[in-house]
Amino acid sequence: MSIKIIKDAISVNELKEIAKNQFGDLVKAVVDVEKEIMAIGGELHADEEALLLEQGSQQKNLWGINFYPEKSGNEWVEFNSMINLRPSQGNKSRGVESIELQKKIREIVSKLIL
């Protein structure tokens, strides 16, 4: 599966298809909170991050998440990625510690996945 940069909305069904073809129940994604785009379909968050960086994103704006398309509510987005470890930005875990940043990511996701 090749990595796709999502700028326009895709369906949950497309996400389910990507999950089925990769990890079964999840899709890795990296969200650019400044450009309000994301990369999906990579085997590693770092691969998606690298593609977004090549496209002009800034590392400080990139956050790794996982989608579980079969789940609903807050359970379908998981804030867990090695790329999120950023002590210099005040994020000392694999999660996204800022509730405001989590909210921003969820808003972007809700625009890009219907």
C-alpha positions as YAML, in Angstrom:
chain: A
units: angstrom
residues:
- id: 1
  name: MET
  ca: [0.00, 0.00, 0.00]
- id: 2
  name: SER
  ca: [1.39, 3.36, -0.90]
- id: 3
  name: ILE
  ca: [1.11, 6.38, 1.35]
- id: 4
  name: LYS
  ca: [-1.57, 8.87, 0.36]
- id: 5
  name: ILE
  ca: [-1.75, 12.51, 1.34]
- id: 6
  name: ILE
  ca: [-5.33, 13.36, 2.17]
- id: 7
  name: LYS
  ca: [-6.36, 16.94, 1.39]
- id: 8
  name: ASP
  ca: [-9.99, 16.25, 0.50]
- id: 9
  name: ALA
  ca: [-12.45, 14.11, 2.39]
- id: 10
  name: ILE
  ca: [-12.48, 10.33, 2.04]
- id: 11
  name: SER
  ca: [-15.08, 7.90, 3.36]
- id: 12
  name: VAL
  ca: [-14.84, 5.64, 6.37]
- id: 13
  name: ASN
  ca: [-15.33, 2.76, 3.93]
- id: 14
  name: GLU
  ca: [-12.10, 3.75, 2.16]
- id: 15
  name: LEU
  ca: [-10.36, 3.76, 5.53]
- id: 16
  name: LYS
  ca: [-11.79, 0.30, 6.30]
- id: 17
  name: GLU
  ca: [-10.42, -0.98, 2.99]
- id: 18
  name: ILE
  ca: [-6.95, 0.39, 3.78]
- id: 19
  name: ALA
  ca: [-7.10, -1.24, 7.22]
- id: 20
  name: LYS
  ca: [-8.15, -4.58, 5.73]
- id: 21
  name: ASN
  ca: [-5.23, -4.49, 3.29]
- id: 22
  name: GLN
  ca: [-2.66, -3.62, 5.97]
- id: 23
  name: PHE
  ca: [-3.05, -4.27, 9.68]
- id: 24
  name: GLY
  ca: [-6.58, -5.64, 9.70]
- id: 25
  name: ASP
  ca: [-8.21, -3.28, 12.16]
- id: 26
  name: LEU
  ca: [-6.15, -0.09, 12.11]
- id: 27
  name: VAL
  ca: [-4.73, 2.57, 9.83]
- id: 28
  name: LYS
  ca: [-1.72, 4.66, 10.79]
- id: 29
  name: ALA
  ca: [-1.87, 8.37, 9.99]
- id: 30
  name: VAL
  ca: [0.14, 11.53, 10.48]
- id: 31
  name: VAL
  ca: [-1.79, 14.79, 10.74]
- id: 32
  name: ASP
  ca: [-0.34, 18.19, 9.85]
- id: 33
  name: VAL
  ca: [-2.20, 20.50, 12.23]
- id: 34
  name: GLU
  ca: [-1.05, 23.62, 10.36]
- id: 35
  name: LYS
  ca: [-1.96, 22.59, 6.80]
- id: 36
  name: GLU
  ca: [-4.94, 20.50, 7.98]
- id: 37
  name: ILE
  ca: [-3.95, 17.51, 5.86]
- id: 38
  name: MET
  ca: [-2.81, 14.00, 6.71]
- id: 39
  name: ALA
  ca: [-0.88, 11.09, 5.32]
- id: 40
  name: ILE
  ca: [-2.30, 7.58, 5.60]
- id: 41
  name: GLY
  ca: [-1.39, 4.08, 4.48]
- id: 42
  name: GLY
  ca: [2.19, 3.83, 5.68]
- id: 43
  name: GLU
  ca: [3.61, 0.88, 7.52]
- id: 44
  name: LEU
  ca: [5.25, 3.30, 9.97]
- id: 45
  name: HIS
  ca: [4.23, 6.77, 11.14]
- id: 46
  name: ALA
  ca: [7.81, 7.80, 10.36]
- id: 47
  name: ASP
  ca: [7.29, 6.96, 6.67]
- id: 48
  name: GLU
  ca: [4.19, 9.14, 6.53]
- id: 49
  name: GLU
  ca: [5.98, 11.89, 8.43]
- id: 50
  name: ALA
  ca: [8.87, 11.77, 5.94]
- id: 51
  name: LEU
  ca: [6.51, 12.16, 2.98]
- id: 52
  name: LEU
  ca: [4.79, 15.17, 4.56]
- id: 53
  name: LEU
  ca: [8.17, 16.73, 5.32]
- id: 54
  name: GLU
  ca: [9.15, 16.26, 1.66]
- id: 55
  name: GLN
  ca: [5.92, 18.07, 0.74]
- id: 56
  name: GLY
  ca: [6.86, 21.09, 2.87]
- id: 57
  name: SER
  ca: [5.29, 20.31, 6.24]
- id: 58
  name: GLN
  ca: [7.16, 21.32, 9.38]
- id: 59
  name: GLN
  ca: [7.98, 18.57, 11.87]
- id: 60
  name: LYS
  ca: [6.58, 20.54, 14.83]
- id: 61
  name: ASN
  ca: [3.12, 20.36, 13.19]
- id: 62
  name: LEU
  ca: [3.09, 16.60, 12.55]
- id: 63
  name: TRP
  ca: [1.39, 14.20, 14.97]
- id: 64
  name: GLY
  ca: [0.96, 10.45, 14.67]
- id: 65
  name: ILE
  ca: [-2.39, 8.78, 15.29]
- id: 66
  name: ASN
  ca: [-4.08, 5.47, 14.61]
- id: 67
  name: PHE
  ca: [-7.58, 4.95, 13.24]
- id: 68
  name: TYR
  ca: [-9.77, 2.01, 14.20]
- id: 69
  name: PRO
  ca: [-12.50, 2.35, 11.53]
- id: 70
  name: GLU
  ca: [-14.74, -0.30, 13.08]
- id: 71
  name: LYS
  ca: [-14.95, 1.60, 16.37]
- id: 72
  name: SER
  ca: [-16.97, 4.70, 17.12]
- id: 73
  name: GLY
  ca: [-16.92, 7.81, 19.28]
- id: 74
  name: ASN
  ca: [-13.57, 8.75, 20.79]
- id: 75
  name: GLU
  ca: [-12.36, 5.14, 20.54]
- id: 76
  name: TRP
  ca: [-11.80, 5.23, 16.81]
- id: 77
  name: VAL
  ca: [-8.86, 7.67, 17.03]
- id: 78
  name: GLU
  ca: [-5.84, 6.72, 19.12]
- id: 79
  name: PHE
  ca: [-3.08, 9.20, 19.90]
- id: 80
  name: ASN
  ca: [-0.09, 6.87, 20.00]
- id: 81
  name: SER
  ca: [3.09, 7.13, 17.94]
- id: 82
  name: MET
  ca: [6.83, 7.26, 18.45]
- id: 83
  name: ILE
  ca: [6.95, 10.46, 16.38]
- id: 84
  name: ASN
  ca: [4.96, 12.19, 19.14]
- id: 85
  name: LEU
  ca: [7.86, 11.96, 21.60]
- id: 86
  name: ARG
  ca: [8.90, 15.61, 21.72]
- id: 87
  name: PRO
  ca: [10.21, 16.82, 25.04]
- id: 88
  name: SER
  ca: [11.29, 20.09, 23.40]
- id: 89
  name: GLN
  ca: [7.61, 20.77, 22.62]
- id: 90
  name: GLY
  ca: [6.47, 19.64, 26.05]
- id: 91
  name: ASN
  ca: [5.20, 16.26, 24.84]
- id: 92
  name: LYS
  ca: [7.02, 13.59, 26.83]
- id: 93
  name: SER
  ca: [5.08, 10.50, 25.74]
- id: 94
  name: ARG
  ca: [3.95, 8.63, 22.63]
- id: 95
  name: GLY
  ca: [0.52, 10.16, 23.12]
- id: 96
  name: VAL
  ca: [-0.61, 13.70, 22.38]
- id: 97
  name: GLU
  ca: [-0.67, 15.21, 25.85]
- id: 98
  name: SER
  ca: [-2.29, 18.55, 25.00]
- id: 99
  name: ILE
  ca: [-6.09, 18.34, 25.13]
- id: 100
  name: GLU
  ca: [-6.28, 21.40, 22.84]
- id: 101
  name: LEU
  ca: [-4.05, 19.68, 20.29]
- id: 102
  name: GLN
  ca: [-6.12, 16.49, 20.50]
- id: 103
  name: LYS
  ca: [-9.23, 18.57, 19.83]
- id: 104
  name: LYS
  ca: [-7.57, 20.22, 16.81]
- id: 105
  name: ILE
  ca: [-6.54, 16.82, 15.43]
- id: 106
  name: ARG
  ca: [-10.08, 15.46, 15.88]
- id: 107
  name: GLU
  ca: [-11.49, 18.51, 14.06]
- id: 108
  name: ILE
  ca: [-9.15, 17.94, 11.11]
- id: 109
  name: VAL
  ca: [-9.99, 14.22, 11.06]
- id: 110
  name: SER
  ca: [-13.72, 14.97, 11.07]
- id: 111
  name: LYS
  ca: [-13.24, 17.17, 7.97]
- id: 112
  name: LEU
  ca: [-11.11, 14.62, 6.12]
- id: 113
  name: ILE
  ca: [-12.99, 11.41, 6.93]
- id: 114
  name: LEU
  ca: [-16.73, 11.26, 6.35]
...
